[in-house]
Amino acid sequence: MKRNKNLKPAYETRWSAEAKLVVMDVKSFEEQEDTMALLKLLAMGHREIEEGKFQDAEDVFAELDKADRQ
């Protein structure tokens, strides 16, 4: 099945002009879910960096080289 590239989500609004319902095709929904999952992972990584929970790449590779030699 070909995907119509012109499909746009449809929004249902009421008097408040706030979206109450969004209708979109399954493929777009799945892509949006994937994007949100990646954004959550990036946010987690950013938070860990801010908290100092990381190692320098040089240290990681040195540990891998040491483990590989054993």
Residue, then its C-alpha position, 0 to 999 in steps of 0.5 A: m500500500k502506498r502512503n499518501k505524502n499529503l496526509k496531514p493530521a486532522y484536529e477537532t477543536r471546540w470553542s476554546a480553540e484547544a485541540k480535543l481530538v487528533v486523527m492521523d494515519v497509522k504510519s505517521f502515528e508510529e513515526q511520532e511514537d519513535t521520535m518521542a522515544l528517541l527524544k526521551l533517550l536524549a533527555m535521559g542522556h543529557r540529564e546523566i551528563e549534567e549529573g556527572k554520570f559519564q566516562d570519557a571516551e578515552d577511558v572507555f576505550a582503554e578499559l576495552d583494550k585492557a579487557d581484550r588483552q586479558 
